[in-house]
């Protein structure tokens, strides 16, 4: 399992301290995977499509960075927000933790 700096930062907020967070990520065997230029560009392209298509400002850059990172460096994305990621990141395998697919 890999996680970008966006996921790393968002996930770390639920832990009381950095040590507990790092221990949890180690138990999950999660690796830190920095954003690539390719992923950042794909995120920008998807965000542009979203806004040009009339998407409201309730989505932020982080949503698109997460999807693009998964598309470029991973073989799937674990998320409950399946519809959004499937729509804007064609070819990305999206897995819902609640249903396992």
C-alpha positions in Angstrom: 0.0 0.0 0.0 1.3 3.5 -0.9 0.0 6.8 0.2 0.9 10.3 -1.2 1.7 13.2 1.0 -1.9 14.4 0.7 -3.2 11.1 2.2 -0.4 11.0 4.7 -1.3 14.4 6.0 -5.0 13.9 6.0 -4.7 10.5 7.8 -2.2 11.8 10.4 -4.7 14.3 11.6 -6.8 11.6 13.3 -3.9 10.5 15.5 -2.8 12.3 18.7 0.8 12.4 17.8 3.2 11.5 15.0 4.5 8.4 16.7 1.1 6.8 17.0 0.4 7.7 13.4 3.8 6.3 12.2 3.2 3.0 14.2 -0.2 2.6 12.5 1.2 3.1 9.0 4.0 0.7 9.8 1.5 -2.0 10.9 -0.4 -1.5 7.7 2.9 -1.7 5.7 2.0 1.6 4.1 4.8 3.3 2.2 5.1 7.1 1.7 5.0 7.8 -2.1 5.6 11.4 -3.1 3.5 13.0 -5.9 5.1 12.9 -9.3 5.0 15.6 -11.9 2.9 13.4 -14.1 0.3 12.8 -11.4 0.1 16.6 -10.6 -0.6 17.3 -14.2 -3.3 14.6 -14.4 -4.8 16.1 -11.3 -4.9 19.5 -12.9 -6.5 18.2 -16.1 -9.2 16.3 -14.1 -9.9 19.3 -11.9 -10.2 21.5 -15.0 -12.7 19.1 -16.6 -14.6 19.1 -13.3 -14.9 22.9 -13.1 -15.5 23.4 -16.9 -18.2 20.8 -16.6 -20.0 22.9 -14.0 -18.6 21.1 -10.9 -19.2 23.2 -7.8 -16.3 24.3 -5.6 -17.0 21.6 -3.0 -14.2 19.6 -4.4 -10.6 20.7 -3.6 -7.3 20.0 -5.3 -6.5 17.3 -2.8 -9.3 15.1 -4.1 -7.8 15.3 -7.6 -4.2 14.8 -6.4 -5.2 11.6 -4.6 -7.0 10.2 -7.7 -4.2 11.1 -10.0 -1.5 9.7 -7.7 -3.3 6.4 -7.5 -3.7 6.3 -11.3 0.0 6.9 -11.9 1.7 5.0 -9.2 -0.7 2.3 -7.9 -3.0 -0.4 -9.2 -6.1 0.7 -7.3 -7.6 3.3 -4.9 -9.3 2.4 -1.7 -12.1 5.0 -1.2 -15.8 5.3 -0.3 -16.2 7.9 -3.0 -16.3 5.5 -5.9 -18.4 7.5 -8.3 -16.2 10.6 -8.3 -13.0 8.8 -8.8 -14.4 6.5 -11.5 -15.7 9.5 -13.4 -12.6 11.6 -13.3 -9.9 8.9 -13.4 -10.9 6.5 -16.1 -8.9 3.3 -15.9 -8.3 3.6 -12.1 -9.6 0.5 -10.3 -11.6 1.9 -7.3 -12.3 -0.3 -4.3 -14.8 0.5 -1.6 -13.7 -0.7 1.8 -17.3 -1.4 2.8 -18.0 -3.8 -0.1 -14.5 -4.9 -1.1 -14.9 -3.9 -4.7 
